[in-house]
């Protein structure tokens, strides 16, 4: 079960929930579970990068999640 931390300003979109525990095999599965519960979250997820166990990904679509993974969403880094 991964621990998922959402940005503070997403609380309204998720009914006030900021930290979640979700069972998912990879980031694609995690994203699917989040958008099943909160369909409007998909737009916000598209604008984010994600850190999985301290490694930041601009696109983590196929990254595996271990049962004790920590997943943090953050604004996507633009430019170079």
Backbone as ProteinMPNN parsed JSONL, in Angstrom:
{"seq_chain_A": "XXXXXXXXXXXXXXXXXXXXXXXXXXXXXXXXXXXXXXXXXXXXXXXXXXXXXXXXXXXXXXXXXXXXXXXXXXXXXXXX", "coords_chain_A": {"N_chain_A": [[0.844, -1.179, 0.0], [0.784, 2.051, -1.019], [1.774, 5.251, 0.205], [0.269, 8.25, -0.477], [0.798, 11.601, -1.125], [-0.868, 14.559, -1.593], [-0.873, 17.878, -3.048], [-1.529, 20.733, -0.918], [-3.455, 22.507, -1.965], [-5.139, 20.891, -3.401], [-7.034, 19.851, -1.796], [-9.755, 20.596, -1.798], [-10.625, 19.43, -4.17], [-10.501, 16.79, -3.55], [-12.212, 16.268, -1.502], [-11.142, 17.224, 0.861], [-9.145, 15.483, 1.549], [-5.73, 14.815, 1.972], [-3.455, 13.146, 2.421], [-3.197, 9.858, 1.404], [-3.74, 6.294, 1.521], [-3.072, 3.925, -0.771], [-3.503, 0.98, -2.648], [-1.58, -0.097, -5.262], [-0.029, -1.289, -8.261], [1.659, 0.024, -10.044], [2.522, 3.362, -11.228], [0.684, 4.072, -13.2], [-1.564, 2.515, -12.527], [-2.075, 3.598, -9.996], [-2.755, 6.234, -10.702], [-5.094, 5.703, -12.177], [-6.75, 4.704, -10.117], [-6.964, 6.988, -8.486], [-8.295, 8.782, -10.23], [-10.642, 7.4, -10.668], [-11.897, 7.671, -8.229], [-11.949, 10.464, -7.894], [-12.903, 12.073, -10.469], [-12.316, 14.631, -11.604], [-9.707, 15.05, -10.949], [-7.924, 14.214, -12.854], [-7.144, 16.268, -14.662], [-5.564, 17.879, -13.02], [-3.525, 16.067, -12.384], [-2.26, 15.815, -14.835], [-0.791, 18.112, -14.934], [1.314, 17.807, -13.28], [4.463, 16.797, -11.839], [5.921, 13.882, -10.349], [7.125, 12.467, -7.321], [8.58, 9.472, -6.48], [9.411, 7.567, -3.878], [11.458, 9.434, -3.36], [12.649, 9.908, -5.856], [12.359, 12.058, -8.532], [10.027, 12.334, -11.144], [9.129, 13.461, -14.364], [7.385, 12.183, -15.986], [5.948, 9.459, -14.91], [4.685, 7.183, -15.756], [4.895, 4.288, -16.095], [6.263, 3.501, -13.85], [7.1, 1.302, -11.244], [5.417, 0.585, -8.138], [6.288, -0.062, -4.874], [5.051, -1.907, -1.998], [5.437, -0.219, 0.237], [5.856, 2.3, -0.802], [6.408, 5.859, -1.11], [4.626, 8.48, -2.427], [4.693, 11.58, -3.937], [3.015, 14.368, -5.202], [3.695, 17.166, -7.313], [4.113, 20.538, -8.691], [4.729, 20.518, -12.196], [7.975, 20.72, -13.633], [8.93, 23.21, -15.729], [10.534, 24.232, -18.8], [14.132, 24.725, -19.27]], "CA_chain_A": [[0.0, 0.0, 0.0], [1.586, 3.265, -1.132], [1.27, 6.473, 0.824], [0.201, 9.277, -1.506], [0.617, 12.947, -0.589], [-1.347, 15.509, -2.591], [-0.657, 19.265, -2.647], [-2.563, 21.301, -0.042], [-4.535, 23.17, -2.697], [-6.012, 19.886, -4.01], [-7.947, 19.329, -0.775], [-11.149, 20.787, -2.205], [-10.917, 18.481, -5.245], [-10.517, 15.43, -3.004], [-13.029, 16.229, -0.297], [-10.34, 17.553, 2.026], [-8.135, 14.457, 1.786], [-4.405, 15.19, 1.466], [-2.591, 11.965, 2.437], [-4.01, 8.669, 1.168], [-3.057, 5.0, 1.41], [-3.693, 3.287, -1.929], [-2.815, -0.196, -3.174], [-1.422, -0.012, -6.708], [1.19, -1.948, -8.719], [2.531, 1.001, -10.686], [1.953, 4.703, -11.224], [-0.508, 4.065, -14.075], [-2.643, 1.962, -11.707], [-2.361, 4.594, -8.967], [-3.475, 7.335, -11.356], [-6.436, 5.204, -12.475], [-7.508, 4.646, -8.863], [-7.251, 8.358, -8.066], [-9.301, 9.404, -11.101], [-11.928, 6.716, -10.449], [-12.505, 8.245, -7.026], [-12.139, 11.901, -8.122], [-12.706, 12.232, -11.916], [-11.742, 15.929, -11.966], [-8.296, 15.074, -10.589], [-7.115, 13.923, -14.035], [-6.586, 17.511, -15.206], [-4.489, 18.292, -12.123], [-2.435, 15.11, -12.498], [-1.553, 16.108, -16.077], [0.053, 19.29, -14.731], [2.235, 17.528, -12.19], [5.514, 15.786, -11.766], [5.68, 13.041, -9.179], [8.298, 11.864, -6.693], [8.32, 8.137, -5.95], [10.537, 7.2, -3.011], [12.514, 10.437, -3.464], [13.082, 10.114, -7.235], [11.373, 12.905, -9.218], [9.746, 11.973, -12.538], [8.193, 14.295, -15.103], [6.394, 11.236, -16.492], [6.224, 8.219, -14.168], [3.556, 6.335, -16.11], [5.094, 2.852, -15.911], [7.117, 3.232, -12.692], [6.525, 0.359, -10.274], [5.254, 1.017, -6.754], [6.441, -1.095, -3.853], [3.983, -1.774, -1.0], [5.683, 0.874, 1.182], [6.292, 3.486, -1.543], [5.874, 7.182, -0.807], [4.389, 9.174, -3.688], [4.371, 12.992, -3.75], [2.708, 15.126, -6.412], [4.196, 18.541, -7.248], [4.01, 21.191, -9.996], [5.659, 20.048, -13.231], [9.062, 21.656, -13.882], [8.903, 23.605, -17.144], [11.721, 24.909, -19.297], [15.379, 24.02, -19.116]], "C_chain_A": [[0.889, 1.242, 0.0], [0.933, 4.403, -0.354], [1.385, 7.587, -0.202], [-0.066, 10.621, -0.85], [0.264, 13.89, -1.721], [-1.041, 16.926, -2.125], [-1.832, 19.794, -1.818], [-3.739, 21.868, -0.825], [-5.414, 22.188, -3.472], [-7.078, 19.41, -3.038], [-9.414, 19.486, -1.186], [-11.554, 19.766, -3.264], [-11.053, 17.054, -4.728], [-11.278, 15.355, -1.689], [-12.243, 16.484, 0.977], [-9.262, 16.533, 2.35], [-6.805, 14.885, 1.18], [-3.474, 13.982, 1.401], [-3.474, 10.723, 2.37], [-3.133, 7.428, 1.238], [-3.789, 4.232, 0.317], [-2.849, 2.081, -2.356], [-2.79, -0.104, -4.692], [-0.087, -0.651, -7.09], [2.185, -0.986, -9.354], [1.815, 2.346, -10.729], [0.708, 4.795, -12.094], [-1.733, 3.586, -13.298], [-3.049, 2.949, -10.614], [-3.177, 5.744, -9.546], [-4.915, 6.928, -11.675], [-7.296, 5.185, -11.213], [-7.879, 6.032, -8.353], [-8.358, 8.976, -8.909], [-10.641, 8.673, -11.062], [-12.652, 7.341, -9.274], [-12.835, 9.727, -7.208], [-11.891, 12.19, -9.593], [-12.045, 13.551, -12.319], [-10.247, 16.008, -11.681], [-7.4, 14.836, -11.804], [-6.448, 15.149, -14.621], [-5.42, 17.977, -14.346], [-3.288, 17.36, -12.252], [-1.606, 15.373, -13.755], [-0.575, 17.26, -15.924], [1.153, 19.048, -13.707], [3.372, 16.612, -12.578], [5.222, 14.983, -10.507], [7.018, 12.554, -8.649], [7.868, 10.527, -6.102], [9.564, 7.717, -5.181], [11.731, 8.125, -3.232], [13.034, 10.702, -4.857], [12.0, 10.889, -7.978], [11.267, 12.495, -10.686], [8.821, 13.02, -13.147], [7.062, 13.42, -15.646], [6.713, 9.865, -15.895], [5.281, 7.099, -14.571], [3.743, 4.86, -15.78], [5.941, 2.514, -14.682], [6.391, 2.336, -11.688], [6.437, 0.989, -8.894], [5.424, -0.19, -5.839], [5.349, -0.892, -2.809], [4.181, -0.608, -0.018], [6.172, 2.145, 0.489], [5.651, 4.756, -1.0], [5.815, 7.956, -2.114], [3.958, 10.61, -3.387], [4.097, 13.625, -5.104], [3.184, 16.559, -6.224], [4.034, 19.188, -8.63], [5.081, 20.685, -10.943], [6.716, 21.133, -13.456], [9.101, 21.946, -15.373], [10.218, 24.27, -17.532], [12.975, 24.104, -19.078], [16.431, 24.945, -18.716]], "O_chain_A": [[1.664, 1.448, 0.934], [-0.291, 4.501, -0.269], [2.465, 7.842, -0.736], [-1.035, 10.773, -0.106], [1.007, 14.008, -2.696], [-0.956, 17.163, -0.92], [-2.973, 19.366, -1.989], [-4.889, 21.733, -0.406], [-6.353, 22.618, -4.142], [-7.951, 18.633, -3.425], [-10.223, 18.591, -0.941], [-12.688, 19.288, -3.266], [-11.651, 16.205, -5.389], [-11.017, 14.482, -0.861], [-12.625, 16.019, 2.051], [-8.535, 16.699, 3.329], [-6.749, 15.273, 0.013], [-2.767, 13.814, 0.407], [-4.386, 10.556, 3.179], [-1.921, 7.506, 1.038], [-4.973, 3.923, 0.451], [-1.623, 2.165, -2.415], [-3.837, -0.041, -5.337], [0.88, -0.567, -6.332], [3.398, -1.154, -9.222], [0.658, 2.462, -10.324], [-0.227, 5.522, -11.759], [-2.809, 4.176, -13.398], [-4.237, 3.116, -10.338], [-4.167, 6.174, -8.954], [-5.845, 7.708, -11.469], [-8.451, 5.609, -11.246], [-8.982, 6.234, -7.845], [-9.261, 9.62, -8.374], [-11.671, 9.261, -11.39], [-13.869, 7.522, -9.307], [-13.871, 10.197, -6.738], [-10.763, 12.528, -9.953], [-11.285, 13.58, -13.286], [-9.585, 16.944, -12.131], [-6.23, 15.218, -11.785], [-5.293, 15.078, -15.039], [-4.4, 18.422, -14.873], [-2.147, 17.821, -12.231], [-0.391, 15.179, -13.749], [0.372, 17.375, -16.702], [1.848, 19.983, -13.311], [3.275, 15.787, -13.487], [4.375, 15.365, -9.699], [7.934, 12.264, -9.419], [6.916, 10.456, -5.324], [10.635, 7.535, -5.76], [12.874, 7.672, -3.286], [13.802, 11.646, -5.041], [10.855, 10.441, -8.052], [12.273, 12.33, -11.377], [7.841, 13.424, -12.522], [5.92, 13.867, -15.751], [7.647, 9.194, -16.334], [5.091, 6.153, -13.806], [2.833, 4.238, -15.233], [6.302, 1.353, -14.491], [5.237, 2.575, -11.334], [7.268, 1.818, -8.521], [4.769, -1.216, -6.023], [4.771, 0.192, -2.737], [3.204, -0.067, 0.501], [6.828, 2.977, 1.115], [4.525, 4.747, -0.503], [6.814, 8.079, -2.823], [2.981, 10.834, -2.674], [4.865, 13.436, -6.047], [3.098, 17.111, -5.127], [3.842, 18.488, -9.625], [6.217, 20.449, -10.532], [6.396, 22.321, -13.47], [9.283, 21.04, -16.186], [10.926, 24.807, -16.68], [12.904, 22.924, -18.735], [17.577, 24.535, -18.532]]}, "name": "protein", "num_of_chains": 1, "seq": "XXXXXXXXXXXXXXXXXXXXXXXXXXXXXXXXXXXXXXXXXXXXXXXXXXXXXXXXXXXXXXXXXXXXXXXXXXXXXXXX"}
